[in-house]
């Protein structure tokens, strides 16, 4: 089954589901929207008119995944059993490819949609699969359409290609782990010296002290609004120079034990010998590492206080396995939203507190001066307040004339 939506400009809420066969039948034979589709094609070179029909009049569908109530990545229920490849600016493709289940001319008539039957598709391996299948089909796919929740606007193609006997593409499982913290120690050092199953018993930071207090409410990202401080095991990316070996290694060893107070001496020793060997230009003698471990293991439990050495504003929901690139994108979106909010608040405050007697009428230039903001930023948001400013300026001008006539 696939989900359908009212139109591109109203495509958050899932209206219902239909089978893929029903959807392909609509493309082949048309439905109540056929006149809109034909009209859009006729108006293709009138971009404004074409776009108006495309995004406001035609229903759209998600062909990769089904969603719970809303078309959000975090609301993905399951794979539809297909992956949709958007082919932009190319109508001639190899329709005899054994993997091709269906292909049709796009709404514009200038590109194609393609469907491939897949096994084991999930949100984590989607991007990799999209690229690999595009390569396999020999098509130049639209990178902008490489989205889990990508919409496909209803089209019409009486010559649609359908091959019920097409082969399945088995998606490779994406076992890449994108941990939040202490990547080096978690992915390489611990599994190497203690075995693959040891990670679950070791803490690399004390963020878990904060996580139980967080209600993600189904969201991927939680924003503390300001940076919070915590303790983390940090291993330098670069090699450790000779003059820094003792200080750095003892700090790492202490932090590991402080975060894992009941860790056995043998575990800590094996970890530190591995770090010493891998990271130091000239590793310390084994006897020095052993002495360091003994000293740290002798620290009383009540005196073990993890060193606060890291800060973080955003926390990601552990229920979702999110690629690092997407995390960065989500973080930047939140930061930019804050910037927008702060800019608006500055402008609104300046308008609210404007002193017409000393500053005269409100202009973009005077607003930039009053808020100490870049003039381009003022120009960007000025339309939001233009009507209010015009009324205030008009009132000020009227009062001035009244005072003069008096």
Number of C-alpha atoms within 10 A of each C-alpha: 19 22 25 25 24 19 20 18 14 13 19 14 16 19 12 15 16 12 12 16 12 12 18 21 16 19 22 17 13 18 13 9 15 17 10 16 24 15 13 24 19 14 16 18 11 11 10 11 14 20 14 13 17 25 17 13 18 23 21 22 25 25 25 28 26 28 23 15 15 16 23 15 18 16 16 19 13 15 22 21 21 22 24 25 28 26 24 20 15 17 16 11 15 11 16 11 14 14 20 24 21 19 25 23 23 25 24 21 19 14 18 22 21 25 20 22 20 19 16 14 24 22 21 17 17 22 14 14 21 22 16 13 20 17 12 11 19 12 19 16 24 14 14 9 17 17 15 24 20 19 22 21 20 23 28 24 19 13 12 16 18 17 15 10 10 16 15 16 18 12 18 14 14 14 8 10 12 14 15 13 14 15 16 15 18 20 15 11 18 21 15 15 16 15 10 13 9 13 15 8 9 14 19 22 23 18 17 11 9 11 14 8 8 12 10 16 9 11 15 18 18 17 16 12 12 10 12 13 14 18 19 23 28 20 18 10 8 9 13 21 14 12 8 10 19 17 9 16 22 17 16 20 21 25 25 23 25 26 21 19 19 10 15 11 14 12 12 22 20 19 19 24 19 16 20 21 14 14 18 17 14 14 19 16 11 14 9 12 21 18 12 18 22 14 12 20 20 8 14 9 12 8 8 16 14 20 16 14 12 14 13 14 13 18 19 19 19 13 11 15 16 17 15 13 10 10 19 11 11 16 19 12 12 17 14 12 12 13 12 13 11 12 16 18 12 16 19 14 11 16 18 9 8 17 12 13 9 7 11 13 19 20 15 16 14 15 23 18 12 16 17 10 15 12 15 12 14 20 14 9 15 17 11 11 13 14 11 12 17 14 11 17 17 13 12 17 15 11 11 12 10 10 9 7 6 5
